[in-house]
Structure formats: structure tokens, C-alpha cells
Amino acid sequence: MYLRIRHSTTYSYGGPVQFGPHRLMLRPRDSFDLRVVDTALSISPQARLRWMHDVYGNSVAVAHFDAPADQLDIVSELLIQRFGSALPRTDVEPMTAVTAVVYSDSERIVLQPYLDAAAADPDGVLEQWLSDFRNRLGSGSGHLLRDLAHAIYTSLSYSVRYDEGTQHPADTLLQLAGSCRDYAWLFIELARRMGFASRFVTGYIHDRTPDASGLVSTVGLTHAWADVFIPGDGWVEFDPTNDLVADRQLLRVAVSRVPEDASPVSGSFTGLPGSFLGLGVGVTIETVEEPS
């Protein structure tokens, strides 16, 4: 399956501002299940780009600007080939994983940052939810992580949030609502508390249904979900927002330990107070014929 992705980001200002360096995390990494065929990146005002790999191995372009402007436009265009993901085995022993998952010593050394919880739980909101979830085990699919994603999917109400940042997982549970990044962050912190190495994933989601009724997520925006390292299966994708597991509708771009390290576009500007007027983001994804 070949897909063409166009991701546009527009920042508007009340007058000319000077832009600081901007980090652009918009190019996926090639893998056995996703191949980057072609890319194009256009920026206005003109910028000098320096490419690098961050600490997670993500491709990052750092943009440096010379001229001030009252608008910043960043357009990323991708042509990718998506293959089927590695689904977790059905014979995972979920009850063994209720207390702890067994990683080898060498795996644990590498995975430790993804095992440590990053969100505090002083009031025990996450632990109480996990306790209730464990008490319901046995009535689900028989796969612990599938059931965790499904429980979040059925417990929360999806809402689009345009504010920057991600909600604390406890707030998401207390409000029973959140965006895709809030769902993902909640899943990750719960999975870590059950002993699973988990990381945050940012990218896009491609709805294969003609009327776009198959997804909870809002079409036209970026998407976020989780990766969990399962012994014998490796990194497996779980999307609690849409109740998907290792589905090829998920088109990952970058991974990180915490959500703030996986922002598609981040940067600064210098201008008068109140200069910033707004941000617009648009994502279109279309299936295309195999390129010649």
C-alpha cells in the first residue's frame, strides 16, 4: 500500500517576528513495515536546514531563519509504502504478566528508561484504576495489553484539544476525556506500572473506510499512540484511542520516552507581546498507485 501524506503547519503573527531555531520531526524511519519512498520539505520564510538523529534515533531537521516574517509555513510531503505490522502472538501468557513481565538482563538495561514511570501519582488515581482493571481480568480477550487498550477506549470520551502539551494521566482519568496524546500517555503510564516497557509514538493515522466513520480520532490532524516491548514480539503498537493493535493504519514518524520529546514542530520567536495569533495544522493522506 502506497500513501501520500501532506502535513502543513502555519503559525500566524500580528506583525513581523524573529524566529529562533525550530526542530522539525516529520520524516519517518524506514523499517520492515514502513518504507520512505520520497520526501519534500518546504519552509517559508526561507530557512537553512541541518539534519541530525536525536537520542531516540528519530530524524530531526533543525531550521535556522535569517529574515523576520509575520507567518511561518512548514509543509512536509511524504510518499511511503506501508506493510503489515507485527501483531503480538495470541499465545502470550497474560496472567503471568499481571505482576511482572520477564525481560532478559540485556533487554532490561536498554529498556529501563521506558520502564520507569514518568508521571507522579501522589493521590493514587492511577493505582486505583489499575486495581479495578486487574479485578476485571478474565472477562476480556485474554491478552492483557489488548484489554488495557480496550478498557481505556471504552472508559473515556475523545475530545480534540488544541492546547500545547499533554494532560497528566490522572487528570485524564478524573475527567474521563482526552485527546489521542492523552489516551496514549495514560496507556503508557499504566503499562509501565504493570512492568511493561512503553514509549510514546507520534505520526499519522490513515482511515481505510470510505466515509471515515471507522476512527474515533479526528481526520486531518496528527495522531499519537503507544509502543510496548513484548518479549518474543518486540515493539508492538497499541492505539487506545481507536482500539487498534499493530494496525497498518498507524503511520509512525517518531518515538520518545515522554510526549514532549516527540513534538512534530517546536521552536521559538521574538516579538511584541501578543504577537502570536494562532496555529493551523492540516494533514491529508491518500492512497496512490505504485510509483514507476
Solvent accessible surface area in square Angstrom, and as a share of the most:
residue,aa,sasa,rsa
1,M,54,0.24
2,Y,23,0.09
3,L,0,0.00
4,R,108,0.39
5,I,2,0.01
6,R,110,0.40
7,H,5,0.02
8,S,26,0.16
9,T,7,0.04
10,T,39,0.23
11,Y,35,0.13
12,S,35,0.23
13,Y,14,0.05
14,G,60,0.58
15,G,22,0.21
16,P,104,0.65
17,V,4,0.02
18,Q,70,0.31
19,F,7,0.03
20,G,18,0.17
21,P,78,0.49
22,H,7,0.03
23,R,92,0.34
24,L,2,0.01
25,M,9,0.04
26,L,12,0.06
27,R,78,0.28
28,P,3,0.02
29,R,88,0.32
30,D,78,0.40
31,S,48,0.31
32,F,154,0.64
33,D,6,0.03
34,L,1,0.00
35,R,102,0.37
36,V,17,0.10
37,V,48,0.28
38,D,87,0.45
39,T,55,0.32
40,A,53,0.41
41,L,48,0.24
42,S,66,0.43
43,I,29,0.15
44,S,62,0.40
45,P,22,0.14
46,Q,160,0.71
47,A,22,0.17
48,R,137,0.50
49,L,70,0.35
50,R,131,0.48
51,W,129,0.45
52,M,64,0.28
53,H,133,0.59
54,D,20,0.10
55,V,139,0.80
56,Y,42,0.16
57,G,25,0.24
58,N,0,0.00
59,S,12,0.08
60,V,0,0.00
61,A,0,0.00
62,V,10,0.06
63,A,0,0.00
64,H,56,0.25
65,F,16,0.07
66,D,101,0.52
67,A,53,0.41
68,P,75,0.47
69,A,21,0.16
70,D,75,0.39
71,Q,78,0.35
72,L,0,0.00
73,D,40,0.21
74,I,2,0.01
75,V,25,0.14
76,S,5,0.03
77,E,77,0.34
78,L,6,0.03
79,L,13,0.06
80,I,1,0.00
81,Q,29,0.13
82,R,1,0.00
83,F,79,0.33
84,G,49,0.47
85,S,23,0.15
86,A,44,0.34
87,L,107,0.53
88,P,5,0.03
89,R,111,0.41
90,T,136,0.79
91,D,99,0.51
92,V,31,0.18
93,E,121,0.54
94,P,27,0.17
95,M,128,0.57
96,T,76,0.44
97,A,8,0.07
98,V,21,0.12
99,T,119,0.69
100,A,54,0.42
101,V,18,0.10
102,V,118,0.68
103,Y,14,0.05
104,S,56,0.36
105,D,121,0.63
106,S,77,0.50
107,E,51,0.23
108,R,97,0.35
109,I,137,0.69
110,V,108,0.62
111,L,6,0.03
112,Q,72,0.32
113,P,62,0.39
114,Y,29,0.11
115,L,18,0.09
116,D,72,0.37
117,A,52,0.41
118,A,45,0.35
119,A,10,0.08
120,A,71,0.55
121,D,28,0.15
122,P,119,0.75
123,D,125,0.65
124,G,25,0.24
125,V,32,0.18
126,L,0,0.00
127,E,85,0.38
128,Q,106,0.47
129,W,37,0.13
130,L,1,0.00
131,S,48,0.31
132,D,59,0.30
133,F,5,0.02
134,R,75,0.27
135,N,121,0.62
136,R,116,0.42
137,L,38,0.19
138,G,75,0.72
139,S,99,0.64
140,G,49,0.47
141,S,80,0.51
142,G,45,0.43
143,H,14,0.06
144,L,4,0.02
145,L,2,0.01
146,R,75,0.28
147,D,18,0.09
148,L,0,0.00
149,A,0,0.00
150,H,89,0.40
151,A,12,0.09
152,I,0,0.00
153,Y,75,0.29
154,T,85,0.49
155,S,45,0.29
156,L,17,0.08
157,S,71,0.46
158,Y,54,0.20
159,S,42,0.27
160,V,56,0.32
161,R,45,0.17
162,Y,175,0.67
163,D,92,0.48
164,E,165,0.74
165,G,49,0.47
166,T,40,0.24
167,Q,29,0.13
168,H,66,0.30
169,P,1,0.00
170,A,13,0.10
171,D,59,0.30
172,T,0,0.00
173,L,12,0.06
174,L,125,0.62
175,Q,111,0.49
176,L,97,0.48
177,A,26,0.20
178,G,1,0.01
179,S,4,0.03
180,C,14,0.08
181,R,54,0.20
182,D,0,0.00
183,Y,3,0.01
184,A,0,0.00
185,W,19,0.07
186,L,0,0.00
187,F,0,0.00
188,I,0,0.00
189,E,0,0.00
190,L,0,0.00
191,A,0,0.00
192,R,9,0.03
193,R,52,0.19
194,M,2,0.01
195,G,22,0.22
196,F,7,0.03
197,A,0,0.00
198,S,0,0.00
199,R,35,0.13
200,F,8,0.03
201,V,0,0.00
202,T,10,0.06
203,G,3,0.03
204,Y,5,0.02
205,I,17,0.09
206,H,20,0.09
207,D,23,0.12
208,R,116,0.42
209,T,56,0.33
210,P,145,0.91
211,D,104,0.54
212,A,48,0.37
213,S,84,0.54
214,G,49,0.47
215,L,22,0.11
216,V,59,0.34
217,S,9,0.06
218,T,55,0.32
219,V,95,0.54
220,G,24,0.23
221,L,44,0.22
222,T,43,0.25
223,H,3,0.01
224,A,5,0.04
225,W,0,0.00
226,A,0,0.00
227,D,3,0.01
228,V,0,0.00
229,F,36,0.15
230,I,6,0.03
231,P,37,0.23
232,G,73,0.71
233,D,29,0.15
234,G,20,0.19
235,W,74,0.26
236,V,2,0.01
237,E,9,0.04
238,F,0,0.00
239,D,0,0.00
240,P,0,0.00
241,T,1,0.00
242,N,13,0.07
243,D,49,0.26
244,L,29,0.15
245,V,21,0.12
246,A,6,0.05
247,D,30,0.15
248,R,92,0.34
249,Q,17,0.07
250,L,0,0.00
251,L,2,0.01
252,R,44,0.16
253,V,8,0.04
254,A,2,0.01
255,V,3,0.02
256,S,0,0.00
257,R,82,0.30
258,V,12,0.07
259,P,14,0.09
260,E,130,0.58
261,D,60,0.31
262,A,3,0.02
263,S,42,0.27
264,P,34,0.22
265,V,17,0.10
266,S,45,0.29
267,G,52,0.50
268,S,63,0.40
269,F,74,0.31
270,T,104,0.60
271,G,39,0.38
272,L,146,0.72
273,P,135,0.85
274,G,73,0.70
275,S,12,0.08
276,F,93,0.39
277,L,120,0.60
278,G,25,0.24
279,L,89,0.44
280,G,37,0.35
281,V,56,0.32
282,G,28,0.27
283,V,9,0.05
284,T,88,0.51
285,I,39,0.20
286,E,99,0.44
287,T,85,0.49
288,V,36,0.21
289,E,154,0.69
290,E,127,0.57
291,P,52,0.33
292,S,163,1.05
